[in-house]
Amino acid sequence: MASDDNSGTAPALLTPTDPAPVSIVNPSGSSPFLFIGDHAGNTIPPSLGSLGLPPDELCRHIGWDIGIGALGQLLADGMDAVFIRQAYSRLVVDCNRHPEALDAIPPISDGTPVPGNQSLTGLEKDARFCAIHGPYQEAIDAEIDRRRRAGQATILISLHSFTPAMRMGGSARPWQIGVLHHQGNTSFALRLLNVLRDAGDLLVGDNEPYKMDGIGYTVPRHAYPAGIRYAELEIRQDLLLAPHDQEAWSRRIAGALFAANT
């Protein structure tokens, strides 16, 4: 457990034998679409134990975006696209939150207290940001810069999944998929929203079940200032549980992305 002592240095969060905080799938992909997965993994560094949580809690949505790691891999393979994914649980540090956000290292998530996130010192928090959050964001920066220098177009697609309902008294969420957008160059997101709705067989959320209104961090950081076209996609998790469902969604999303970019 964390101490209240802010002196000295915090123990190393990751060791050379731990998974890298970020991996890049298909790094030479030629597609303009750059997929990212802020919450694609649910690994806990051994140095943190289990954060005081049982395995069934770590496998819930509070630990990661269920199905997104597999979906991103399928999209990268099928579209010859780059997929940058984060390996560690959002309970360790949420890479889609500003480092100063109160829920960047959540002490409680969807009603579940996280003992390993209680009373952390500043050094312990900094260790998580330095080891995981920073390298992930820097990898996206580097890939966007590489593409710019190579003359390769970039459309940033952030992949997320959402629960049919939040456990703590939340109402049902009827959408199968949502398209999130807010500031910056929203042209692609709005076009994609129309393409998905025109298919006629989906209930598509426009900034549902979440609004991109300043809470998220990754897309605003990388897309807004540079005027990069983007969309944040939210797919309902119960539709991403089986491999055949993941494959079907990868085909549907790929088709919609191509159509929105014509």
C-alpha positions in Angstrom: 0.0 0.0 0.0 1.1 3.6 -0.6 2.6 5.5 2.2 2.2 9.2 3.1 5.9 9.9 2.8 6.8 12.1 -0.2 10.5 12.1 0.5 13.1 10.2 -1.5 12.1 8.2 -4.6 9.3 5.8 -5.2 10.2 2.2 -6.0 10.4 1.4 -9.8 6.9 0.6 -11.1 8.0 -1.6 -14.0 11.0 -3.9 -14.3 12.7 -5.1 -17.5 10.6 -8.3 -17.5 7.3 -6.5 -17.3 5.3 -5.8 -20.5 6.1 -2.6 -22.3 3.6 0.1 -21.5 2.7 0.6 -25.2 2.9 -1.5 -28.3 2.5 -0.6 -31.9 0.7 -3.0 -34.2 1.6 -2.9 -37.9 4.0 0.0 -37.5 4.5 0.3 -41.3 0.8 0.5 -42.1 0.0 2.6 -45.1 -3.7 3.5 -44.2 -4.5 7.1 -43.3 -6.4 5.7 -40.3 -4.4 5.7 -37.1 -6.1 3.6 -34.4 -5.4 4.1 -30.7 -6.5 2.1 -27.6 -6.2 4.1 -24.4 -7.7 1.3 -22.4 -6.9 -1.8 -24.5 -5.0 -3.7 -21.8 -5.7 -4.7 -18.2 -2.3 -5.8 -16.9 -1.3 -4.8 -13.4 2.4 -4.3 -12.7 3.6 -7.0 -10.3 5.0 -4.3 -8.1 1.4 -3.2 -7.4 0.1 -6.7 -6.7 -3.6 -6.7 -7.6 -4.3 -3.2 -6.3 -6.2 -5.0 -3.5 -8.9 -6.2 -6.0 -10.1 -9.8 -6.8 -9.6 -11.1 -10.4 -13.3 -10.7 -11.2 -13.1 -6.9 -10.6 -10.0 -6.5 -12.6 -11.7 -8.2 -15.6 -14.7 -5.9 -15.4 -15.0 -2.8 -17.5 -13.4 -0.8 -14.6 -10.1 -2.4 -15.6 -10.2 -1.9 -19.3 -12.3 -1.4 -22.5 -13.5 -5.0 -23.1 -12.9 -6.2 -26.7 -10.9 -3.2 -27.9 -7.5 -4.9 -28.0 -8.8 -7.6 -30.3 -10.9 -5.1 -32.4 -7.9 -2.8 -32.9 -5.7 -5.8 -34.0 -8.4 -6.8 -36.5 -8.7 -3.3 -37.9 -5.0 -2.9 -38.2 -4.6 -6.2 -40.0 -7.6 -5.7 -42.3 -6.9 -2.1 -43.2 -3.1 -2.1 -43.2 -3.3 0.5 -40.4 -1.3 1.3 -37.4 -2.8 0.5 -34.0 -1.1 2.0 -30.9 -2.4 0.3 -27.7 -1.7 0.7 -24.1 -1.0 -2.5 -22.1 -1.8 -1.6 -18.5 -5.2 -1.3 -16.7 -6.9 2.0 -16.5 -7.0 1.4 -12.7 -3.2 1.8 -12.6 -3.4 5.0 -14.5 -6.0 6.2 -17.0 -4.2 7.3 -20.2 -7.3 9.2 -21.4 -7.2 11.6 -18.5 -5.1 14.7 -17.9 -2.4 13.9 -15.3 -4.0 16.5 -13.0 -7.5 14.9 -13.2 -8.8 13.5 -10.0 -9.8 10.2 -11.7 -6.6 9.7 -13.5 -5.7 7.2 -10.8 -9.2 6.4 -9.6 -9.7 5.6 -5.9 -13.1 4.3 -6.7 -14.6 3.1 -10.0 -18.2 2.3 -10.7 -18.8 1.8 -7.0 -15.7 -0.4 -6.4 -13.1 1.0 -4.1 -9.6 0.4 -5.3 -7.4 -0.1 -2.2 -4.1 0.2 -4.1 -5.0 3.7 -5.2 -5.8 5.1 -1.8 -3.6 7.7 -0.1 -0.9 7.6 -2.8 2.1 10.0 -2.4 3.0 12.4 -5.1 6.0 10.2 -5.9 3.9 7.1 -6.3 1.5 8.9 -8.6 4.4 10.4 -10.7 5.9 6.9 -11.1 2.7 5.7 -12.8 2.5 8.7 -15.1 6.2 8.4 -16.0 6.2 4.7 -16.6 2.9 4.3 -18.5 1.0 7.5 -19.3 3.9 9.4 -20.7 5.3 6.7 -23.0 1.9 6.0 -24.5 1.2 9.7 -25.3 4.8 10.1 -26.6 4.3 7.1 -28.9 1.2 8.7 -30.5 3.1 12.0 -30.9 6.0 10.2 -32.6 3.7 8.3 -35.0 1.8 11.5 -36.0 5.1 13.3 -36.5 6.5 10.4 -38.6 3.5 10.4 -40.8 3.6 14.2 -41.3 7.3 14.0 -42.3 6.5 11.1 -44.7 3.6 12.9 -46.3 1.1 10.3 -45.0 -2.3 11.5 -44.1 -3.7 10.9 -40.6 -7.2 10.3 -39.4 -7.1 9.6 -35.7 -9.6 6.9 -34.5 -9.8 6.3 -30.8 -11.4 3.0 -29.9 -13.4 2.5 -26.7 -16.2 0.2 -25.5 -19.0 0.9 -23.0 -21.2 -1.1 -20.7 -24.9 -1.8 -21.4 -25.5 0.0 -18.1 -23.3 1.2 -15.3 -23.6 -1.0 -12.2 -24.4 1.7 -9.7 -27.9 2.6 -10.7 -27.3 3.6 -14.2 -30.0 3.4 -16.9 -29.8 1.1 -19.9 -27.7 2.3 -22.8 -29.5 1.4 -26.0 -26.9 2.5 -28.6 -24.8 -0.2 -30.3 -22.1 2.4 -31.2 -21.5 6.0 -30.5 -19.4 8.6 -32.3 -17.8 11.2 -30.1 -16.6 14.7 -31.2 -16.3 18.1 -29.7 -13.7 20.6 -30.9 -11.0 20.7 -33.6 -11.6 19.4 -37.1 -14.9 17.5 -36.6 -15.6 17.0 -40.3 -14.7 13.3 -40.4 -16.6 12.5 -37.2 -19.8 14.1 -38.4 -19.5 12.3 -41.8 -18.9 9.0 -40.1 -21.9 9.5 -37.8 -24.1 10.0 -40.9 -22.6 6.9 -42.7 -23.4 4.7 -39.7 -26.9 6.1 -39.3 -27.6 5.7 -43.0 -27.0 1.9 -42.7 -30.4 1.8 -41.0 -29.8 -1.1 -38.7 -28.0 0.6 -35.8 -28.9 3.0 -33.1 -25.9 5.3 -33.3 -25.2 7.8 -30.5 -24.1 11.3 -31.3 -21.8 12.0 -28.3 -23.5 9.1 -26.5 -23.1 7.4 -24.1 -20.4 9.9 -23.3 -19.7 13.5 -24.4 -16.3 14.5 -25.5 -16.5 17.7 -23.5 -13.1 18.1 -21.9 -13.0 15.0 -19.8 -11.0 12.9 -22.3 -7.4 13.7 -22.9 -5.8 11.8 -25.8 -7.8 13.0 -28.8 -7.9 16.6 -27.6 -4.2 16.5 -27.1 -3.2 15.1 -30.4 -6.0 16.0 -32.8 -7.3 19.4 -31.8 -4.2 21.7 -32.0 -3.0 20.2 -35.3 -6.4 20.2 -37.0 -6.2 16.4 -37.5 -9.5 14.7 -38.5 -10.6 12.3 -35.9 -13.5 10.3 -34.3 -13.8 8.6 -31.0 -15.8 5.4 -31.3 -17.6 3.7 -28.4 -18.9 0.2 -29.1 -21.2 -1.6 -26.5 -19.2 -4.2 -24.7 -21.8 -7.0 -24.9 -21.4 -6.9 -28.7 -17.7 -7.4 -28.5 -17.4 -10.5 -26.3 -17.0 -13.3 -28.9 -14.3 -13.4 -31.6 -16.9 -13.7 -34.4 -18.6 -10.5 -33.1 -15.2 -8.7 -33.0 -14.6 -9.8 -36.6 -18.1 -8.6 -37.7 -17.6 -5.2 -36.0 -14.1 -4.8 -37.5 -15.6 -5.3 -41.0 -18.5 -2.9 -40.3 -16.3 -0.2 -38.9 -13.8 -0.6 -41.7 -16.5 -0.2 -44.3 -17.9 2.9 -42.5 -14.5 4.5 -42.2 -13.8 4.0 -45.9 -17.2 5.4 -46.9 -16.7 8.4 -44.6 -13.4 9.2 -46.2 -14.6 9.2 -49.8 
